[in-house]
Amino acid sequence: EPERRNNKVVNIHTTTQLQVVLVKPERFENASEIADHLRDKRTVVLNLEQTDKNIARRLIDEAALGGADAIKFQTYKAGTLASKHSPAYWDTSKEPTPSQYELFKKHDSFWKGEFENLKKHCDQAGIAFMSTPFDVESAKFLNDMMDVFKISSSDLTNRPFIEFMCDFKKPIIMSTGAASLAEIAEAVSWIEAKGNPLALLHCVLNYPTMDENAALGMIP
């Protein structure tokens, strides 16, 4: 499969071949490709770093048109996600931003009002809205928009925040990237103690993930 602009198709060779498509939409013309990939039964991962509100709405429409059940965003503010002097953990030859705070600050313009508008657009398009909260404030206002909470891999060891989200009494989806089996088991115990239905997502914090790093044996 040829590379399309900034997009890449990754084949994971299992008994049934799974194709994961990484899409970084920067203009409306990119959006129709998402529906094409969904029709071809591919899993679509969206990088929305450069996406504005109009493109976000168009992405919702194309995902719904392609048959997706849900679309998920991320909700954070740089000031609650990283210290101002937190060093880069990425390859600065490819992404020159020197600190986590500065990088996250570039992409944290969406907040409550913007997500309320995206939720309304999802309702109109007939697709479920989801967004991963990264702090207490965002979890509170997202609770009114979602039927399920998604917990980021980065918060898997954050017991107070996990228990805070569990107290909304909604199902939990939790990613397990970079976590040990002991850490996963402990986080599961916190959620089970609260009584929330739970689904775990196998996650490899490497995009795109090479076949040899997929570790699909972690999935029961």
C-alpha positions as CSV (number, residue, x, y, z in Angstrom):
1,E,0.0,0.0,0.0
2,P,1.6,3.3,-1.0
3,E,2.1,6.1,1.5
4,R,-0.5,8.9,1.2
5,R,0.8,12.3,2.0
6,N,1.6,12.1,5.8
7,N,-0.3,8.9,6.2
8,K,1.1,5.4,6.5
9,V,-0.5,1.9,6.3
10,V,1.0,-0.6,8.8
11,N,0.4,-4.3,8.3
12,I,0.4,-6.4,11.5
13,H,0.8,-10.0,10.4
14,T,-1.4,-12.2,12.6
15,T,-3.7,-15.0,11.6
16,T,-6.0,-12.3,10.3
17,Q,-4.1,-9.4,8.9
18,L,-4.9,-6.2,10.6
19,Q,-4.2,-2.9,8.9
20,V,-3.7,0.2,11.0
21,V,-3.7,3.5,9.1
22,L,-2.0,6.5,10.6
23,V,-3.6,9.7,9.3
24,K,-2.4,13.3,10.0
25,P,-5.1,15.4,8.4
26,E,-4.2,19.0,7.8
27,R,-6.8,20.1,5.2
28,F,-10.3,19.0,4.1
29,E,-8.9,17.0,1.2
30,N,-7.4,14.5,3.7
31,A,-10.7,13.8,5.4
32,S,-12.3,11.7,2.6
33,E,-9.4,9.2,2.9
34,I,-10.5,8.3,6.4
35,A,-13.9,7.1,5.1
36,D,-12.1,5.1,2.4
37,H,-9.9,3.3,5.0
38,L,-12.9,2.6,7.2
39,R,-14.8,1.1,4.3
40,D,-11.8,-1.2,3.7
41,K,-12.1,-2.5,7.3
42,R,-8.9,-0.8,8.5
43,T,-8.4,0.7,11.9
44,V,-7.8,4.4,11.7
45,V,-5.6,6.3,14.1
46,L,-5.8,10.1,13.8
47,N,-3.0,12.6,14.6
48,L,-4.9,15.8,15.2
49,E,-2.0,18.0,16.3
50,Q,-2.5,20.5,13.4
51,T,-6.3,20.2,13.2
52,D,-8.6,23.1,13.6
53,K,-12.3,23.1,14.6
54,N,-13.6,22.9,11.0
55,I,-11.4,20.0,10.1
56,A,-12.4,18.3,13.3
57,R,-16.0,18.5,12.3
58,R,-15.3,17.2,8.9
59,L,-13.4,14.3,10.4
60,I,-16.4,13.4,12.5
61,D,-18.6,13.4,9.3
62,E,-16.2,11.2,7.4
63,A,-15.7,8.8,10.3
64,A,-19.5,8.4,10.6
65,L,-19.9,8.0,6.9
66,G,-17.2,5.3,6.9
67,G,-19.1,3.3,9.5
68,A,-17.2,4.1,12.7
69,D,-19.1,3.7,16.0
70,A,-17.1,6.4,17.9
71,I,-14.5,9.0,17.5
72,K,-12.1,9.9,20.4
73,F,-10.2,13.1,21.1
74,Q,-7.9,14.1,24.0
75,T,-8.6,16.9,26.5
76,Y,-5.7,18.6,28.3
77,K,-3.9,21.8,29.1
78,A,-0.2,22.0,29.1
79,G,-0.1,23.6,32.5
80,T,-1.7,20.6,34.2
81,L,0.1,18.0,32.1
82,A,3.8,18.9,32.3
83,S,6.1,21.3,34.2
84,K,7.5,24.2,32.3
85,H,11.0,22.7,32.5
86,S,10.1,19.1,31.6
87,P,12.6,17.8,29.1
88,A,11.7,16.4,25.7
89,Y,11.4,12.6,25.6
90,W,11.2,12.4,21.8
91,D,13.8,12.6,19.0
92,T,14.5,16.4,18.8
93,S,16.0,16.0,15.4
94,K,12.5,15.2,14.1
95,E,10.5,17.4,16.6
96,P,12.7,20.3,17.7
97,T,10.5,21.6,20.5
98,P,12.8,21.4,23.6
99,S,10.2,20.7,26.4
100,Q,7.1,18.8,27.0
101,Y,5.3,21.9,28.2
102,E,6.1,23.9,25.0
103,L,5.0,21.0,22.8
104,F,1.7,20.4,24.6
105,K,1.0,24.2,24.7
106,K,1.0,24.2,20.9
107,H,-1.9,21.8,20.8
108,D,-4.1,22.6,23.8
109,S,-6.5,25.2,22.3
110,F,-9.6,23.0,22.5
111,W,-11.4,23.2,25.9
112,K,-14.9,22.9,27.3
113,G,-16.7,25.0,24.7
114,E,-15.0,23.5,21.7
115,F,-15.7,20.0,23.0
116,E,-19.3,20.7,23.6
117,N,-19.6,21.8,20.0
118,L,-17.8,18.7,18.8
119,K,-20.2,16.6,21.0
120,K,-23.2,18.3,19.3
121,H,-21.7,17.6,15.9
122,C,-21.2,13.9,16.8
123,D,-24.8,13.7,17.9
124,Q,-25.9,15.1,14.6
125,A,-23.6,12.8,12.6
126,G,-24.8,9.7,14.6
127,I,-21.4,8.8,16.0
128,A,-20.4,8.5,19.7
129,F,-18.2,11.2,21.1
130,M,-15.3,10.4,23.4
131,S,-12.3,12.3,24.8
132,T,-9.6,11.2,27.2
133,P,-9.4,13.6,30.1
134,F,-6.0,14.4,31.6
135,D,-7.0,16.3,34.7
136,V,-9.9,16.7,37.1
137,E,-11.4,19.8,35.5
138,S,-11.7,18.1,32.1
139,A,-13.0,14.9,33.6
140,K,-15.8,16.9,35.2
141,F,-17.1,18.6,32.1
142,L,-16.5,15.6,29.9
143,N,-18.7,13.5,32.2
144,D,-21.8,15.4,30.8
145,M,-20.8,14.4,27.2
146,M,-19.8,10.8,27.4
147,D,-21.1,7.4,28.5
148,V,-17.7,5.9,29.0
149,F,-14.3,7.1,30.4
150,K,-11.0,6.5,28.6
151,I,-7.9,6.4,30.7
152,S,-4.6,7.2,29.1
153,S,-1.6,4.9,29.5
154,S,0.2,7.8,31.1
155,D,-2.4,7.7,34.0
156,L,-2.4,4.0,34.6
157,T,-0.4,4.4,37.8
158,N,-2.3,7.6,38.9
159,R,-4.6,6.0,41.5
160,P,-6.3,9.2,42.7
161,F,-7.3,10.2,39.2
162,I,-8.4,6.7,38.2
163,E,-10.6,6.5,41.3
164,F,-12.0,10.0,40.6
165,M,-13.1,8.9,37.2
166,C,-14.5,5.7,38.5
167,D,-16.8,7.6,40.9
168,F,-18.8,8.8,37.8
169,K,-20.0,5.2,37.8
170,K,-19.4,4.7,34.1
171,P,-17.6,2.0,32.1
172,I,-13.8,2.4,31.9
173,I,-11.5,1.8,28.9
174,M,-7.9,1.9,29.9
175,S,-4.8,1.7,27.8
176,T,-1.7,-0.2,29.0
177,G,1.2,1.3,27.1
178,A,4.6,1.1,28.9
179,A,3.1,-0.6,31.9
180,S,4.3,-3.7,33.6
181,L,2.0,-6.6,34.3
182,A,2.1,-5.7,38.0
183,E,1.1,-2.1,37.3
184,I,-1.7,-3.3,35.1
185,A,-3.0,-5.7,37.7
186,E,-2.8,-3.0,40.4
187,A,-4.8,-0.5,38.3
188,V,-7.4,-3.2,37.5
189,S,-7.8,-3.9,41.2
190,W,-8.5,-0.2,41.9
191,I,-11.2,-0.1,39.2
192,E,-12.7,-3.5,40.1
193,A,-13.0,-2.3,43.8
194,K,-15.1,0.6,42.5
195,G,-17.4,-1.8,40.5
196,N,-17.0,-0.2,37.1
197,P,-17.1,-2.3,33.9
198,L,-13.6,-2.4,32.5
199,A,-12.0,-3.0,29.1
200,L,-8.2,-3.0,28.7
201,L,-6.5,-1.8,25.4
202,H,-3.2,-3.2,24.5
203,C,-1.0,-0.2,23.6
204,V,2.5,0.2,22.3
205,L,3.8,3.7,22.7
206,N,5.6,3.8,19.3
207,Y,3.9,5.2,16.3
208,P,3.8,3.5,13.9
209,T,4.6,0.3,15.7
210,M,6.9,-2.1,13.9
211,D,5.6,-5.7,13.5
212,E,8.3,-7.0,15.8
213,N,7.3,-4.6,18.6
214,A,3.6,-5.2,18.5
215,A,3.7,-7.8,21.3
216,L,0.3,-9.2,20.4
217,G,0.8,-12.0,22.8
218,M,-0.2,-9.6,25.5
219,I,-3.8,-9.9,24.3
220,P,-5.5,-12.9,25.8
